Amino acid sequence: MSEPIACNLCGANESRLLFPETLSRDDRSGGLERYRCTSSGYGRHHAIVQCQRCGLVYASPRDGEDSIRQSYEAVVDELYIEERRGRVLTFERNFRPLQALAQGIPHPRLLDVGCYAGIFLEIAAQHGWDAWGVEPSVWAADEARRRGLRVFTGTLATAPFPRRAFDVVTLWDVIEHFTDPKAEMQRINRLLVPGGLVCIHTIDIGSLLPRLLGPRWPWLMEMHLYYFSRRTLARLLEVTGFQVVQQLPQGRYLLLDYLLTQLGAVSPTASQLLRHAARRLGIGQWPISINLGDLCTTFARKVAEV
């Protein structure tokens, strides 16, 4: 059952509607596909509102926490594995500024929250980091362990990690999916050593592209519950014991075949024809670098206990 939500940042119940709900009955009964990392459900979303006190943008009303958690636990996403090369290229590039900030820490102990199949963990481990992950999807966590990675199946609330266990915590395209980002950041604070780093990569609703596209911005999706700007994310970090060090746009690599697959959300026929042509030409596995400025990575240090 959908429930109206108070602001997660300031607790206010004063919000204004930004974008009305676009979900159809078929969308609501569409199964777990809409919770996959590779979901093509662009433009289909709950009502999206903005807090009139602090400016946080979020989905409200929406499904309850238990329903959402159970969906993520059950999700299976084979397409993610097929697109592995693009993910590897993305994480190798996006790892560099994090590595620079962690200089001076010998063999940093890292926790990747929502690590999915563990590709970022592999990159970190290859650079000598002591890498661990936590992931609710049973399928994804099993895939990661099959590759020899240390991944706990569950959430931060159920993970057995002790206080101050990690030097670095990363969240790649995760915080927008949390039902309670503030509580999760408090948990992360407790897991980090004093001065430890948190790295958060997420969509940026305050950037130019969403302001230009409005309701046509493709990242407005059912599985996205929070839409942070750089300002509201910095504020969330501040109230949970962190100080922002750096914020920068970071795009991603997509394989051409995967990019054309996602086109199917707009035109299935065009998607099929173009994928077939790309494969015939032998260019389906070409990596395409995309940075439209609406994906931002924020680095912050723990400055206080919560």
C-alpha positions in Angstrom: 0.0 0.0 0.0 1.3 3.5 -0.9 2.0 5.7 2.0 2.6 9.5 2.2 6.1 10.3 3.3 7.5 13.1 5.5 10.8 14.8 4.5 13.7 12.5 5.4 16.1 15.5 5.8 14.1 17.9 8.0 11.1 15.9 9.0 8.6 18.4 7.6 5.2 17.4 6.2 5.0 20.5 4.0 5.6 19.6 0.3 4.6 20.7 -3.1 4.0 18.4 -6.1 6.7 18.6 -8.8 5.7 15.7 -11.1 2.4 13.8 -10.9 2.4 10.0 -10.8 2.8 8.3 -14.2 2.5 4.7 -13.2 -0.2 2.6 -14.9 -1.9 -0.5 -13.5 0.4 -2.6 -15.8 3.4 -0.8 -14.3 2.3 -1.7 -10.8 1.9 -5.3 -11.7 5.1 -5.5 -13.8 7.0 -7.7 -11.5 10.6 -7.3 -10.4 11.9 -5.9 -13.7 11.4 -2.4 -12.4 13.8 -3.0 -9.5 16.7 -4.2 -11.6 19.8 -2.1 -12.0 19.2 -2.4 -15.8 15.5 -1.5 -15.6 14.2 0.5 -18.6 11.3 2.0 -16.7 12.2 5.6 -17.6 9.5 8.1 -17.0 7.3 5.8 -15.0 7.2 6.9 -11.3 5.3 7.7 -8.2 4.3 11.3 -7.5 7.4 13.3 -6.9 7.3 16.2 -4.4 9.6 18.8 -2.9 9.9 19.7 0.7 9.0 23.4 1.1 11.3 23.8 4.1 14.6 22.3 2.9 14.1 21.5 -0.8 14.6 17.8 -0.7 12.9 16.0 -3.6 11.4 12.6 -3.1 8.6 10.1 -4.1 5.5 10.4 -2.1 3.2 8.5 -1.6 5.0 5.2 -2.4 5.1 1.5 -1.4 6.1 0.6 2.2 9.6 -0.3 3.3 8.9 -4.1 3.6 7.5 -4.4 0.1 10.5 -2.5 -1.4 13.1 -4.5 0.5 11.5 -7.8 -0.5 11.5 -6.8 -4.1 15.2 -6.0 -4.0 15.9 -9.3 -2.2 14.2 -11.3 -5.0 15.5 -9.4 -8.1 17.5 -11.2 -10.8 19.3 -9.2 -13.5 21.2 -11.2 -16.1 21.5 -8.2 -18.4 23.8 -6.5 -15.8 26.3 -9.4 -16.3 26.1 -9.1 -20.1 27.0 -5.4 -19.7 30.0 -6.1 -17.4 32.7 -4.5 -19.6 31.0 -1.1 -19.5 30.7 -1.4 -15.7 34.4 -2.3 -15.4 35.5 0.7 -17.5 33.2 3.0 -15.4 34.5 1.8 -12.1 38.1 1.9 -13.1 37.8 5.5 -14.1 35.6 6.6 -11.2 37.9 4.9 -8.7 40.8 7.2 -9.3 39.7 10.3 -7.3 38.7 8.0 -4.4 42.1 6.4 -4.5 43.7 9.8 -4.5 41.8 10.9 -1.4 42.7 7.6 0.4 46.4 8.1 -0.1 48.3 7.5 3.1 46.0 4.7 4.2 47.9 1.3 3.7 45.5 -1.3 2.2 42.3 0.6 3.0 39.4 -1.5 4.3 36.4 -0.8 2.1 32.7 -1.5 2.4 30.6 -1.2 -0.8 27.0 -0.8 0.1 24.6 -2.2 -2.5 27.5 -3.9 -4.3 25.3 -5.9 -6.6 27.4 -8.4 -8.5 30.6 -7.0 -7.0 32.3 -5.4 -10.0 33.6 -2.4 -8.0 34.9 -4.7 -5.3 37.0 -6.4 -7.9 38.5 -3.1 -9.0 39.3 -2.1 -5.4 40.8 -5.5 -4.6 43.0 -5.3 -7.7 44.4 -2.0 -6.3 45.3 -3.7 -3.0 42.2 -2.7 -1.0 40.6 -4.9 1.6 37.2 -5.0 0.0 33.9 -6.1 1.4 30.3 -5.7 0.2 26.7 -5.9 1.4 23.8 -6.6 -1.0 20.1 -7.4 -0.5 19.6 -9.3 -3.8 20.2 -13.0 -3.2 21.0 -13.5 -6.9 23.5 -10.6 -7.0 25.3 -11.5 -3.8 25.6 -15.1 -4.9 27.1 -13.9 -8.2 29.7 -11.9 -6.3 30.7 -14.7 -4.0 31.0 -17.0 -7.0 33.7 -14.7 -8.2 35.5 -15.1 -4.8 34.3 -11.8 -3.3 33.4 -11.2 0.3 29.8 -10.1 0.2 27.1 -10.3 2.9 23.6 -10.9 1.7 21.3 -8.3 3.4 21.3 -4.7 4.4 23.3 -2.4 6.6 20.7 -3.0 9.3 21.3 -6.7 9.3 25.0 -6.9 8.4 27.3 -8.1 11.2 30.1 -5.5 10.8 31.4 -4.0 14.0 31.6 -0.3 14.7 34.6 1.6 13.1 35.4 -1.4 10.9 36.1 0.5 7.7 38.3 3.3 6.3 36.0 3.9 3.3 32.4 3.2 2.5 31.0 3.6 -1.1 27.5 3.8 -2.5 27.4 3.7 -6.2 23.8 4.5 -7.5 22.4 3.3 -4.2 21.3 6.2 -2.0 18.4 7.2 -4.3 16.9 3.7 -3.6 17.0 3.9 0.2 13.6 4.2 2.0 15.4 6.1 4.8 18.7 7.7 3.6 19.2 9.5 6.9 19.2 6.4 9.0 21.5 4.6 6.5 24.0 7.4 6.6 24.0 7.2 10.4 24.7 3.5 10.2 27.6 4.3 7.8 29.0 6.9 10.2 29.2 4.2 12.9 30.9 1.8 10.5 33.7 4.3 9.6 36.8 5.1 11.6 37.2 8.8 12.6 38.2 10.7 9.5 37.0 7.9 7.3 35.7 8.5 3.8 32.3 8.1 2.3 31.8 8.2 -1.5 28.3 8.6 -2.9 27.5 8.5 -6.6 23.9 9.4 -7.4 21.7 11.3 -9.9 21.7 15.1 -9.4 18.3 16.8 -9.8 19.9 20.2 -9.3 22.1 19.9 -12.4 21.3 21.6 -15.8 19.8 18.6 -17.6 16.8 17.8 -15.3 16.0 21.5 -15.1 15.9 21.6 -18.9 14.0 18.4 -19.4 11.6 18.7 -16.4 9.2 15.7 -16.5 11.0 14.2 -19.5 14.2 13.6 -17.4 14.8 9.9 -17.8 16.0 9.3 -14.3 12.4 9.9 -12.9 11.7 6.2 -12.2 9.7 4.1 -9.8 12.7 2.6 -8.1 14.2 6.0 -7.4 12.8 7.3 -4.1 15.0 10.3 -3.5 16.4 12.9 -5.9 19.3 14.8 -4.2 20.9 17.9 -5.4 24.5 18.7 -4.4 23.1 21.0 -1.8 20.6 18.6 -0.2 23.1 15.8 -0.2 25.7 18.0 1.4 23.1 18.9 4.1 22.2 15.2 4.7 25.9 14.5 5.1 26.3 17.4 7.5 23.5 16.3 9.8 24.9 12.7 9.9 28.4 13.7 11.0 30.3 14.2 7.7 32.0 17.1 5.9 32.0 17.3 2.1 35.5 17.2 0.6 34.6 17.2 -3.1 31.7 17.0 -5.5 32.1 16.3 -9.2 30.2 15.0 -12.2 31.1 11.5 -13.1 29.5 9.8 -16.1 29.7 6.2 -17.2 30.6 3.8 -20.0 27.8 1.9 -21.7 28.3 -0.8 -24.3 26.6 0.2 -27.6 24.5 -3.0 -27.5 23.3 -2.2 -24.0 22.5 1.4 -24.9 20.4 0.2 -27.9 18.7 -2.3 -25.6 17.6 0.6 -23.3 16.2 2.4 -26.4 13.6 -0.3 -26.4 11.8 1.7 -23.6 11.0 4.3 -26.3 10.8 2.2 -29.5 11.2 -1.6 -29.3 11.2 -1.9 -33.1 14.0 0.7 -33.6 16.0 -1.0 -30.7 15.8 -4.4 -32.3 16.8 -3.1 -35.8 19.7 -1.1 -34.5 21.0 -3.8 -32.2 20.9 -6.3 -35.1 22.8 -3.8 -37.3 25.4 -3.1 -34.6 26.1 -6.8 -34.2 26.3 -7.4 -37.9 28.9 -4.6 -38.1 30.8 -6.0 -35.1 30.4 -2.8 -33.0 27.9 -3.9 -30.4 30.6 -4.2 -27.7 32.0 -0.7 -28.4 32.1 1.3 -25.1 30.5 4.7 -25.3 31.5 7.3 -22.7 28.5 9.4 -21.6 28.6 12.3 -19.2 25.6 14.6 -19.3 26.4 16.3 -16.0 23.4 14.8 -14.1 25.4 12.1 -12.3 27.4 13.4 -9.4 29.9 11.8 -7.0 30.3 13.3 -3.5 33.3 12.6 -1.3 33.0 13.4 2.4 34.9 12.7 5.7 33.5 11.6 9.0 34.0 14.5 11.4 31.7 13.6 14.3 30.1 10.4 15.8 26.4 10.0 15.6 
